[in-house]
Amino acid sequence: MNLYVSNLSFQVTEESLNEMFSKYGKVNSVKIILDRETQRSRGFAFVEMSSEAEGKEALSALNNKEVEGRMMNVEWKVIHSAFIILPSALRRRA
């Protein structure tokens, strides 16, 4: 299950996210998105969990959790062609 993690502090690392999410199951990958020019975190990441059940458990446990002084948001993502569609974006359109 793929998760979109946003509102991250710039001090959060891929290792710290891996540690947080691995409490809820096997983490296949963690990728913090970096600014092309500065190589600083853009404040969001993608976490891939090995199963949907583990992903849902991590989502419910970690969504709106304070990490490094910021409320981290966790949502599941749906990949459609070359675009990433978040469920919250779909709700806003309706």
Secondary structure, DSSP 4 states (H G I P E B T S, - for coil): -EEEEES--TT--HHHHHHHHHTTS-EEEEEEEE-TTT--EEEEEEEEESSHHHHHHHHHHHTTEEETTEEEEEEE-EEETTEEE-HHHHHHH-
